[in-house]
């Protein structure tokens, strides 16, 4: 049971009112006491009814999801926020987006381009924050010296509707290589290093730690870092279903804050960053040492100027003729 608390002055005034009979002849100060007590009671009632709800957050086991992992771990230790994050693992972007688009999960760390396409198709999903910055590389076989060497070869990406496809196009444009001069295949990220080692593909661009895995095993090398091709590139973001946003605005705001604070925690504690990554997916320390040098988790706000640059690239490389405007997809709910 929660007991009502009345300040000393309120107790004294209530006593005075009692002494006056029904209190109807008391002074203004005396009559104000019940109002003050009601104010305290309302505060207690609000605390009692703070919303508690398990939020289902979808993810893929990649470094781009680390801020989501950290938010879930941190909030689990707190008792006062009511923010209970349940991490739901998926094996592909297609499966993850299907769960988000149909409302089977409340939120997801997802490729921004896929969320843009969903909004373009009228699906009720929104972007509320970045999940990371940078963190992508173009990895090629050790026999590849330049982009020109990719002509006639096969290059892998996880999904055509992605920043990885954009980065590949940016790399090709640097040396005037036409996209039609190479064969593009969509491949599950965990399969990419072994496909490179066997010669099935000549290179790939994908979320980490799979690029670093090829480097640490000496079966491939970095041809371009995303920072070199597209500074402040947008890749994965925190996407929320519109239903969750409208029905639970306070929890949505708490979730966004938790993810951004988690990003700052990771940015300032790299040893913890490695421990967290190792907990959620199998990866060697050597691979993590390489991989985590390429990604950042601070400054996760989705700025209009950066989103507009992404929109231009989406149009330029044929991912959409009419990308959703910033105002129709980004919800700043923090």
C-alpha positions in Angstrom: 0.0 0.0 0.0 1.3 3.5 -0.9 0.6 6.0 1.9 -0.4 9.6 1.1 2.2 12.1 2.2 1.1 15.6 3.4 3.7 18.3 4.0 3.8 19.6 7.7 2.1 22.8 6.7 -0.8 20.8 5.1 -1.2 18.8 8.3 -1.4 21.9 10.4 -4.0 23.5 8.1 -6.1 20.4 8.0 -6.1 20.4 11.8 -7.2 24.0 11.8 -10.0 23.2 9.4 -11.2 20.4 11.6 -11.3 22.8 14.6 -13.5 25.1 12.5 -16.2 22.4 12.1 -16.9 21.8 8.4 -14.2 24.3 7.3 -16.6 26.5 5.4 -15.6 29.6 7.5 -11.9 29.1 7.2 -9.4 31.5 5.6 -8.1 31.1 2.0 -5.0 29.5 3.4 -7.1 27.0 5.3 -9.2 26.1 2.3 -6.1 25.6 0.1 -4.9 22.6 2.2 -7.2 20.0 0.6 -6.2 21.2 -2.9 -2.5 20.8 -1.9 -3.3 17.3 -0.6 -5.1 16.4 -3.9 -2.1 17.6 -5.8 0.1 15.2 -3.9 -2.4 12.4 -4.3 -2.5 12.9 -8.1 1.3 12.7 -8.2 1.2 9.4 -6.4 -1.5 8.1 -8.7 0.6 9.0 -11.7 3.5 7.1 -10.3 1.3 4.1 -9.6 0.0 4.0 -13.2 3.3 4.3 -15.0 3.0 2.1 -18.0 4.8 -1.3 -18.0 4.9 -3.2 -21.3 7.4 -5.5 -22.9 8.7 -3.9 -26.1 9.7 -6.4 -28.8 12.8 -5.2 -30.6 13.8 -7.1 -33.7 17.5 -7.4 -34.7 20.1 -9.2 -36.8 23.3 -10.4 -35.0 25.5 -7.7 -36.4 27.6 -4.8 -34.9 25.0 -2.4 -36.2 22.6 -3.7 -33.6 24.9 -3.1 -30.6 23.1 0.0 -29.3 19.9 -2.1 -29.1 21.6 -4.8 -27.2 23.1 -2.3 -24.8 19.7 -0.6 -24.3 18.1 -3.9 -23.4 20.9 -4.9 -21.0 20.9 -1.5 -19.3 17.2 -1.2 -18.9 17.0 -4.7 -17.4 18.9 -3.4 -14.4 16.5 -0.5 -13.9 13.3 -0.7 -12.0 11.8 2.8 -12.3 11.4 3.3 -16.0 9.0 0.5 -16.9 11.0 -0.1 -20.1 11.3 -3.9 -20.7 13.0 -4.6 -24.0 12.7 -8.1 -25.4 15.2 -8.7 -28.2 13.9 -10.8 -31.0 16.5 -12.3 -33.3 16.0 -12.8 -37.1 18.2 -14.4 -39.8 17.5 -12.0 -42.7 16.4 -8.5 -43.4 13.3 -9.9 -45.3 12.1 -11.8 -42.2 12.8 -8.9 -39.9 10.9 -6.3 -42.0 8.0 -8.7 -42.4 7.7 -8.9 -38.6 7.9 -5.1 -38.2 5.5 -4.4 -41.1 2.9 -6.8 -39.8 3.1 -5.6 -36.2 4.6 -8.8 -34.8 7.3 -6.7 -33.2 7.1 -3.1 -31.9 10.5 -1.9 -33.2 13.5 -3.0 -35.1 17.1 -2.1 -35.9 16.6 -2.1 -39.6 18.2 -1.0 -42.9 16.9 2.6 -43.4 16.4 2.0 -47.1 14.0 -0.9 -46.3 12.0 1.3 -43.9 11.8 4.0 -46.6 10.5 1.4 -49.1 7.9 0.2 -46.6 6.7 3.8 -46.0 6.6 4.4 -49.7 4.2 1.4 -50.0 1.9 2.8 -47.3 3.0 0.7 -44.4 2.7 2.3 -41.0 6.4 2.4 -39.9 8.7 5.2 -39.0 12.3 6.0 -38.2 13.2 7.5 -34.8 17.0 7.4 -34.6 20.1 6.0 -36.2 21.4 2.8 -34.8 25.0 3.6 -35.6 27.2 5.6 -38.0 29.5 4.2 -40.6 30.5 0.5 -40.0 30.6 -0.8 -43.5 33.5 -1.7 -45.8 34.0 -3.1 -49.3 36.1 -6.2 -48.9 37.7 -7.9 -51.9 39.8 -10.9 -52.6 43.6 -10.5 -52.2 43.9 -10.7 -56.0 41.8 -7.6 -56.5 43.9 -4.4 -56.8 41.2 -1.9 -57.9 37.5 -1.6 -58.7 38.4 -2.2 -62.3 39.4 -5.8 -61.4 35.8 -6.5 -60.4 34.7 -6.4 -64.1 33.2 -9.7 -65.1 33.3 -10.9 -61.5 30.6 -11.5 -58.9 30.0 -9.2 -56.0 27.8 -9.9 -53.0 25.5 -7.6 -50.9 22.9 -8.6 -48.3 20.0 -6.8 -50.0 19.7 -4.6 -53.0 17.6 -2.1 -51.0 20.5 -1.1 -48.8 23.4 1.2 -48.2 25.7 -1.6 -49.3 24.3 -1.4 -52.8 24.8 2.4 -52.7 28.4 2.1 -51.5 29.2 -0.4 -54.2 27.8 2.1 -56.8 29.9 4.9 -55.3 33.0 2.7 -55.5 32.4 1.8 -59.1 31.8 5.5 -60.0 35.2 6.4 -58.6 36.9 4.5 -61.5 34.2 4.8 -64.1 33.1 1.1 -63.9 29.5 0.5 -65.0 27.3 -1.5 -62.6 26.4 -3.8 -65.5 30.0 -4.8 -65.9 29.8 -6.9 -62.7 27.3 -9.6 -61.4 25.6 -8.7 -58.2 24.3 -11.5 -55.9 22.3 -11.3 -52.7 23.9 -13.5 -50.1 23.4 -14.0 -46.3 26.1 -12.1 -44.4 27.6 -15.2 -42.6 28.1 -16.9 -45.9 30.1 -14.1 -47.5 33.6 -14.7 -46.0 33.6 -18.4 -47.0 32.2 -17.5 -50.5 35.1 -15.1 -50.9 37.7 -17.7 -49.7 36.4 -20.2 -52.2 36.4 -17.8 -55.1 32.6 -17.9 -55.5 32.6 -14.1 -55.2 35.3 -11.5 -55.8 34.1 -9.2 -53.0 31.3 -8.0 -50.8 29.9 -5.1 -48.8 27.9 -6.0 -45.7 27.3 -5.1 -42.1 30.0 -6.0 -39.6 31.7 -8.1 -38.3 31.7 -10.1 -41.6 34.1 -7.7 -43.5 36.6 -7.8 -40.6 36.4 -11.6 -40.5 37.8 -11.8 -44.0 40.6 -9.4 -43.0 41.5 -11.1 -39.8 41.6 -14.5 -41.5 43.7 -13.0 -44.3 41.3 -14.2 -47.0 40.5 -10.6 -48.1 41.3 -7.0 -47.7 39.5 -3.7 -47.4 39.2 -1.8 -50.7 37.1 1.1 -49.4 35.8 2.1 -46.0 32.3 3.7 -46.0 33.8 6.9 -44.7 35.9 7.2 -47.8 33.0 6.8 -50.2 30.1 8.5 -48.3 31.0 10.4 -45.1 28.3 10.2 -42.4 26.5 7.5 -44.4 23.2 6.3 -43.2 22.7 2.5 -42.9 20.7 1.1 -40.0 18.1 2.9 -37.9 15.7 2.4 -35.1 12.3 1.8 -36.7 9.0 1.8 -34.8 5.6 0.6 -35.9 3.1 3.4 -36.2 0.7 1.5 -33.9 3.2 1.3 -31.1 4.1 5.0 -31.6 0.5 6.2 -31.4 -0.6 3.9 -28.6 2.5 4.1 -26.4 4.1 7.5 -27.0 5.8 7.7 -23.6 7.4 4.2 -24.0 8.5 5.1 -27.6 10.2 8.2 -26.3 11.9 6.1 -23.5 13.1 3.5 -26.0 14.7 6.1 -28.3 16.4 7.8 -25.3 17.6 4.4 -24.1 19.1 3.5 -27.5 20.9 6.8 -27.8 22.3 6.6 -24.3 23.4 3.1 -25.0 25.3 4.3 -28.0 27.1 6.9 -25.9 28.0 4.1 -23.3 29.5 2.0 -26.1 31.4 4.9 -27.6 33.1 5.5 -24.3 33.8 1.9 -23.2 35.3 -0.1 -26.0 36.1 -3.1 -23.9 32.5 -3.4 -22.8 31.6 -3.0 -26.5 33.6 -6.1 -27.4 32.1 -8.1 -24.5 28.6 -7.2 -25.6 29.3 -8.1 -29.2 30.8 -11.5 -28.2 27.7 -12.2 -26.1 25.2 -11.8 -29.0 27.1 -13.4 -31.9 30.1 -15.7 -32.4 33.1 -13.7 -33.3 36.8 -13.8 -32.5 38.6 -11.1 -30.5 40.9 -10.4 -33.5 37.9 -9.8 -35.7 36.2 -7.5 -33.2 39.4 -5.5 -32.7 39.4 -4.8 -36.5 35.6 -4.4 -36.9 34.8 -2.0 -34.1 37.4 0.5 -35.4 35.0 1.2 -38.3 31.8 2.0 -36.5 30.5 4.8 -34.2 27.5 4.9 -31.9 27.4 8.6 -30.9 25.3 11.4 -32.5 22.4 9.1 -33.5 20.0 11.8 -34.4 18.7 11.5 -38.0 19.4 14.9 -39.4 17.4 16.2 -42.4 20.5 17.1 -44.4 21.9 13.6 -44.1 18.5 12.0 -44.9 18.2 14.2 -48.0 21.6 13.0 -49.2 20.5 9.4 -48.8 17.3 10.2 -50.7 19.3 11.6 -53.6 21.4 8.5 -53.7 18.4 6.2 -53.5 17.0 8.0 -56.6 20.4 8.1 -58.4 21.0 4.4 -58.1 17.4 3.3 -58.9 16.2 2.1 -55.5 13.2 4.5 -55.6 11.8 7.1 -58.0 10.1 9.0 -55.3 11.6 8.5 -51.8 9.5 9.4 -48.8 10.3 13.0 -47.6 12.0 13.4 -44.2 8.9 14.9 -42.6 6.8 11.8 -43.5 9.1 9.2 -42.1 11.3 10.6 -39.3 9.6 11.0 -35.9 11.7 12.9 -33.4 10.0 11.5 -30.2 12.9 11.7 -27.7 
